[in-house]
């Protein structure tokens, strides 16, 4: 049989690249199933986290009171930007919240930036060289997996609850939960509305980042198909891929900034009382 007969169709190509390296080859049928573990999301999230720690460590180690280099200047600009945003949004002690927001911004930026790697880098180039079956599923962008983004969002939710209890006290938090925004006579509606608000903040935070990064990854896959399934060939793929990659730089860092800002807003709301 010829090579063209073995070539995947466009839908098979996209489905393969959107699959995860998981602990099960069966498709997930339930909306929530904790038995599924996407190893690629975990691995690349940890790798990006360690890279963020190394970058911040190198920046602090090379910090000087003299004329800063380009790397130190860029890091100082990011740190100052995050610190200013934290002080303007959170009315309280930001000694923990500002570094947390900086960690979120750098970590999410690095995970989003994995989308700049060629879509066939692993399955076509690296896996055959390493003797790994190129047919296995593997996704390199952790934020294009809803499990990854919702995992970070749940961490932000935990911090929201923690600071609500820390700043307002147990009694103050329960009182606000039961009386805001309609007053004590509407207690059941207040509780339901506040619970829905907490849930909406968490899910919207994770799904917003996932939706943007998943769409960007899918568009890269469609552009990659130009080389084999269109009249434009490789030239069209290079031109379209370059244009989208340049535009995607804005999306990558903009989504990280929005995620950080929403995190700060939620932390600020936990410090304020109705």
N, C-alpha and C positions, 0 to 999 in steps of 0.2 A: 504493500500500500504506500502511496506517496505521502510526503510530509503534509501536504495540504489537507489530506483526508483525516489526519490526526489533529489538525489545528482546531482549537476550540472556537465555537461560535461567539459572537459578541456578548450574548447573554451569559454563556458559560464562563467567558473570560472575566466578566464583572462579578459574577457570583463567586468565582474562585478567589478573587482578590478581596472580596468583602467578607470572606469566611475567617473564622478565628482559629488559632491554635489552642484548642480546648481539651478538656479531659474526657470529652465524649464526642463521637462522630455523629451521633443522632441529633436531629434538629430539635431545638427547644420548642415545645408546644404550648407551655403555660407562660403567662405574662411575667410571673415571678417564679423563678426556680433556682434556689440556692445551691443545687447540686452541680450546676454548670460553672466551671472556672475557666476564664479566658487567660491562658498563660501568657500570651503575647502582650496583652494589656498590662498585666502585672509586671512583667519583665521590663518593658520599655518605660513604664511609669517609674520604677525603681532606678533605672539607668539615668533617666532625665533628672530625677531627684538628686542622685549622687553627683551628676554633672553640675547641677545648680549649687550644691554645697561646695564643690571644688572651685567653681568660678568665684563665689563669694569669699572663700578662704584665700584664694590668690589675690583678690582685690584688696582685702584687709591686710594681707601680708606685705603687699607692695605699696601700701598707702604711704604717702610722704607729705610733709607740710610745705614742701617746695612746689615747683611747677609740676603739675601732674601730667602723666602720660595719657595717651588716648584712651587706653583701657580704664585707667583710674578715673578719668574725666567722665567717661560714659557711665560707669557704675555710680559715681557721685551724683550725676544728674538723675539717674533712676531712683536712688535712695532719697534724694531731696524731694523729688516729685511725689513719691509715695508718702513720705513723712508729712509733707504739706497737706496732702489730701486727707490723711488720717487725722491731723489736728483740726482741719476745717469741718470734718464730718462727725467725728466722735468727740463728744463733750465730756472728757474725762482723761484718765491716765492712758496714754497710748504706748507705754514702754513695751508692752507685749503685742498690741494690736498692729502697730506700724511694722515691726519685723515680720509678723505673720502675713500682713498684706504684701510685703516685699517678697516673701517666700512664695506666696500664691502667684504673684505676677511673673516671677522668674521661672517658676516650675511650669506653669501653664504655657508660658511663651515657648519654653524648650519642647514641651510635648506637642504643641501646635506646629512647631518648626520641623518636626519629623515628617510632615507632609511634603516638604521640599525634596525628600529623597525620591529617586526614580521609582515608579510603581513596580517595575520588574526587577529591581535591584536584588531582591532575595530569591524569588522563585526562578528567575532566568539566569542570573549571573552567580550569586554567592552560593546558593544551595548546591548546584551541580559541582562547583569547585570543592566544596566541603564534603561531598559525598552524601548529602541529605536529599531525600526524595523531594523533587521540586513540585510535586503534586500536593504536598501538605499545605494547609491553609495557614496564612500568616499575615497579620495586619500590624503595621508599625506605628500607627498614630493612636495613642491611648485616648485622646480626647474625641476621636471619631467612634468610640465605643460608649454607649449610653451607661454601661456599668461603671466605667472610669469616671465620667463626669458626675454621675449621681453619687459616686463614692466621695468625691471631694465636696459635693453639696451637702451630704449628710454630715461631714466633718464641720462644715460651716454652721449647720443647724445645731450641732452639739455645742458649739461655742456660743451661739445665740442663747440657748437655754442656760448655759453656765453663767454668762454675764447677766442675764435677766435675774437669776437668783442672787448673784454676787452683788449687784448694784441695788436692786430693789428689795432684796430679802425674800424669804419664802412667803411671808404674809403679803408683801407688796405685789409679788408676782401673781399670787392667787387672786388677790383683789382686782388687779388689772385684768386678769383673764376672765373674771366673772362679771365685772361692771363696765368695762369699756367695750364698745363706744356708746351704748344706749342707756347705761345706768343700771342700778341693781334690780329694778323691776323687770328687766328683760334678760335675766340671768341665763336661761337656756340658749337664747339666740346669741348672746355675747360669747358663750363658751364655744358654740358651733362655729361662729364667725372667726374667732381667734384661732381655733384649731385649723380651719380651712386656710387661714392666712399663713400660718406656719408651714403647712403642707405645700401651699402654692409657691411660697418663697423658695423652698427647697427644690421642688421639682422644676420650676421655671429656671432656676439658677443652673441646674445641670443640663436641662434639655436645650436651653438656648445655646450653650457652648457646643453641645453634641450636634445640634442641627446644622450650625454653620460649618463645623469642621467635617461632618459627614458629607455635606453638599460639596464642599471643596474637594474632598477626596474622590467623590464620584465623578466630578468634572475632570479631574486629572486622568481618571480611567477612560473616560470618553475621548479625551484628547489623545491618549495613548493608542486608542483604536484607529485613529486617523491614518496611521502609517500602514495598516494592513487592510483596512476596509473602506478606504475612500480614494478618490481620484487625486487627492492632494499629495498622498504618499508621505514620505518621511519629512519633506520640506514643510508641508502644512502642519505636521505634528510638532516640529521644532518651533515654528513661528507661533502657533497657537499656545503651545506649552510655555514658551518664554513669556508671552504676554500675560497669560494667566498666573504664572509664577510671580511675576513682578507685582501684579495686582494683589496676589494672595499674601504678599508680605504685609500689606496693610491689614488684611483680614486677620492674620495670625496674631499680630501684636494688638490690634484693636479688640479682638475677642478676649485676650488676656487682660487688657486694661479694663474692659467692661466687667469681667468676672471679678477682678480685684475691687473695682468701685462698688459693685453690688454687695460684695462681702463687707466692705467698710460701712455701707449704708445700713446693712442689717445689724452690724455691731453697734452703730450709732443709735439705732432704734432700741436696741437692748439696753442702752444706757439712759434713754429718755423715758419719762413716764407720761401717760396720756393725761 
